[in-house]
Amino acid sequence: MEKKSLKIISIGLAVLLLLSIITIAILATLLVVRTQDVIDFSNPNTEIQKEQTYALSNVNFKSVIDVNQSNTQTVNVVAKIKPFNASDKRLKWTTSWANANSEWANGKVPTDYVSIIVDNGDSRKAKITLLEAFGEIIVLTVTSVSNPDVSKSVEIRCIADLDFVTTFEFGGVEYILTKDGFKNIGLHFDVYGTSYNYPTGSKEDFKLKSNAYYPKVSTNEIVKPYVTFYFKRNVHYLILTSSVKYMLEYDYLNSNEVKVPIVIEENKEVLPTKYENPYGVKEGEDLDVSQTTMNISSLDDVLYAFLGSATKDKKLQSGNLVVLEMKFMGTGPTINMTMRFSSI
């Protein structure tokens, strides 16, 4: 009797073991996401190798695609499956909005903004590519083909990376300015002398042109890029045998009250925050600078005020100084432009 009981127990254990194996086979596509493998395109120090495959995780794209489209944001991912010897590893990849009824996502399709190309030979692998900036979180869901009840979802975000590009010509050289400074010369633009061939010093002479990029972000708000700036002009005028000096400053650096939009918004003039009238000059007389205004309807206007100082008709003397400092969105590195004059 005791042997019979042991035999029954042994058979029972064998059956349970068999059922466990079958259960593991059925639930073969338990997906694993490792948070330490998060791919973050918003971090400029993160170098994503296009030929490398990363464990599937949340993906953050920059909302601004390269202007020249030469560096498409794409990443290869793989959904890891447990157990490793699962009999059916086929997966189905789908996308949806986290909030399809949001103001931004309403009426839009995720596949117009993100491309998911699944590997034909191994459906665990896929390539995710940003097609266009989007303003709502996209949910990427990977589901077992043999067992649709088993799935795993990750989020794809489009992180706002507001930017601008400004180009202008000065002294026969074209300059390109972005929020990170001047291309090829860094954060400092220094000019010496007064011999520049700009008869009128108009914007057309300098070929000023600013383009701004401000996509809608996941907060459904439109954030328009701007700069904060500090502008100083210290001018020495020669009148007959006497000299007159004055200093004029517009100080908006790090100010949250006054912002200069990158592109033209509205025509706006402001008085200087600081000024010093020349000796012997009364308010309202010639050379009085107390009511001097500067048009700040766009970044181009601020740059023009700086570049225009170099025109011949200004008759600037040795020792004169014009300084322009800017910060993109009031943060980041300070871009410095200085014009020093050494002769008439």
C-alpha positions, 0 to 999 in steps of 0.5 A: 500500500505504501509503495502504491502511494509513493507511485501515485505521488511520483506520477502526480509530481511528474504531471505537475512538472509537465504542466509547468513546462507547458505553462512556460511554453505558453507564456513564452513571451514575457518581455523584459525591459531594463531601465538602465538601458534607457535611450535618451536622444535629448542628452548630447553626450549620449552617442547612439550607434546606428549599427548597434542594437539596444534592449527595448526601453523608453525612447526620447527623441529630440523634437528638432530634426537636423536642418540638413536631414543628415543625421536622422534619429533612429535606433535599433531595439530588441525585446528580450524574452524569457525563458530564453528557450521559448518555443514561440518568440514571434512578436507584434509591434503596435503604436498608439497615443497615450492620450488620443483625445488630447488637443494635439493628438486628436485626428493624428496617427502615430505612424506619421511621426514614428516609424517602426520597422520590424525585422523580417527574420526576427520579430523581436527586433525593430528599428524606431525612427523619428519622422516628424516632431510630435506633441503627445506621448506615443505608446509602443506595445509589443505583444506575443503572437501566440499568447495575446494576453502577454505584452509589454509597453514602453513610451516614446517621447519627443523632447522639445529642443528649441533652436534657431539659426541666424546668418549674416555677412560682415566684412565679406564673410558669412557667419552662422549663429545658433544657441551654442555660438558661432559656427567655427569660431565659438562663443566670441565674435570680435571685430576691430577697426572701422573700415567696412564698406557699408554705405547705409548699413541697412539690414539688406547690407548685412543679409540678416536672416533668422529661422526659428524652430519651436515645435509643440511639446507634450504639454500642448504649449507652443514655446517661442524661442527668444534671447535675452541680451545686454547691449552697451555702446560707449561712443566718443564723438569729435566735435571741432576741437572738443570731444563728447562721450556718452554711454548707452546700455540696454540690459535684459540679460537673464530678464524674465520680463523683456524677451526678444523673439528670434523671429519677428513678432511685433514692432516694439521700441524700448528705452535704454535701462541705463544711459549717461548723457555727455557733459554739457548736453541737456535733455532734448538737445543734440546728442541727448541719449536719454530718449534713444530707443532700440527696436527689438521686434526680433533677434535681427534687430539686436544684431543689426544694432551691433553690426550697424555700428561699423558703418562709415557714417558713424565716424566712430573714434579710437576707444569707442566700444560696442558690446553685445551679449546674448543668451538663448532662452535666458539660459545656456552659454553667453554669446559675446560680440565685441566691436572695438574701434582703433581709428577714424 
